[in-house]
Amino acid sequence: MVDKYSNYYVKKWEKKKPRNQRVRDRFFNRYPNCYYCNVALDKNNRTIDHFTPLSKGGSKAKQNWRASCNVCNIVKGNKIDFVSEVIYE
């Protein structure tokens, strides 16, 4: 009988990621490329950008999120009208 339920006990006690990390992982799985320059994102080069910046009245809702690379997010700053002119070689 132990073999029948052994997988259940492993899953039950398996350590889960915090909820916010799971939400971020699902978001980046859904949007694997930068919204602005279309570069593939990896774990070291990805950020969640607020399309309408919080400082300009934007919300924290997921509908205001955009997947972006570090460079585009830094260059965009708190601008609303942003066109990526970043050139990757």
Secondary structure per residue as TSV (DSSP state, phi and psi in degrees):
chain	resnum	aa	ss	phi	psi
A	1	M	-	360.0	-30.9
A	2	V	H	-63.2	-37.8
A	3	D	H	-63.8	-34.7
A	4	K	H	-63.7	-35.7
A	5	Y	H	-108.1	3.2
A	6	S	H	-61.4	-38.3
A	7	N	H	-64.4	-36.3
A	8	Y	H	-61.1	-45.5
A	9	Y	H	-68.7	-33.9
A	10	V	H	-64.1	-46.2
A	11	K	H	-67.6	-37.2
A	12	K	H	-63.3	-40.4
A	13	W	H	-97.4	-1.1
A	14	E	S	-64.1	138.1
A	15	K	-	-74.8	127.9
A	16	K	-	-94.5	154.6
A	17	K	-	-72.9	155.1
A	18	P	-	-60.7	152.8
A	19	R	H	-57.5	-42.3
A	20	N	H	-64.3	-33.2
A	21	Q	H	-71.1	-37.6
A	22	R	H	-65.2	-38.5
A	23	V	H	-64.3	-44.1
A	24	R	H	-63.5	-43.1
A	25	D	H	-62.0	-42.9
A	26	R	H	-63.4	-39.6
A	27	F	H	-61.7	-47.0
A	28	F	H	-73.0	-25.7
A	29	N	H	-68.2	-34.3
A	30	R	H	-76.3	-35.4
A	31	Y	-	-123.4	84.9
A	32	P	-	-80.8	-7.1
A	33	N	B	-118.6	155.7
A	34	C	-	-64.1	134.2
A	35	Y	T	-64.3	-32.0
A	36	Y	T	-91.6	-46.4
A	37	C	T	-114.5	-1.9
A	38	N	-	63.6	25.2
A	39	V	-	-81.0	140.9
A	40	A	B	-65.0	135.7
A	41	L	-	-98.0	140.1
A	42	D	-	-121.1	179.3
A	43	K	T	-64.7	-22.8
A	44	N	T	-93.4	-9.6
A	45	N	S	-133.2	55.6
A	46	R	-	-148.5	142.6
A	47	T	E	-144.0	159.5
A	48	I	E	-97.9	119.9
A	49	D	E	-102.8	140.8
A	50	H	E	-87.7	115.7
A	51	F	S	-56.5	-51.1
A	52	T	S	-98.1	111.8
A	53	P	-	-56.0	147.3
A	54	L	G	-59.8	-34.9
A	55	S	G	-70.0	-16.4
A	56	K	G	-104.8	14.7
A	57	G	T	96.8	9.7
A	58	G	-	-72.5	162.3
A	59	S	-	-100.4	168.4
A	60	K	S	-90.8	5.5
A	61	A	S	-67.6	154.1
A	62	K	G	-61.8	-26.4
A	63	Q	G	-65.9	-18.2
A	64	N	G	-97.4	1.7
A	65	W	E	-86.5	145.2
A	66	R	E	-136.3	137.3
A	67	A	E	-76.8	127.8
A	68	S	E	-143.0	156.6
A	69	C	-	-78.6	164.8
A	70	N	H	-58.7	-42.1
A	71	V	H	-63.7	-49.1
A	72	C	H	-63.7	-38.1
A	73	N	H	-66.2	-39.4
A	74	I	H	-70.1	-43.1
A	75	V	H	-66.2	-39.8
A	76	K	H	-64.0	-41.8
A	77	G	T	59.1	-127.0
A	78	N	T	-110.4	26.7
A	79	K	-	-76.3	149.4
A	80	I	S	-94.8	-47.6
A	81	D	S	-91.2	101.3
A	82	F	-	-130.3	128.4
A	83	V	-	-119.5	126.1
A	84	S	-	-70.8	125.4
A	85	E	-	-115.7	17.8
A	86	V	-	-75.1	129.1
A	87	I	-	-112.1	120.2
A	88	Y	-	-100.3	133.5
A	89	E	-	-103.1	360.0
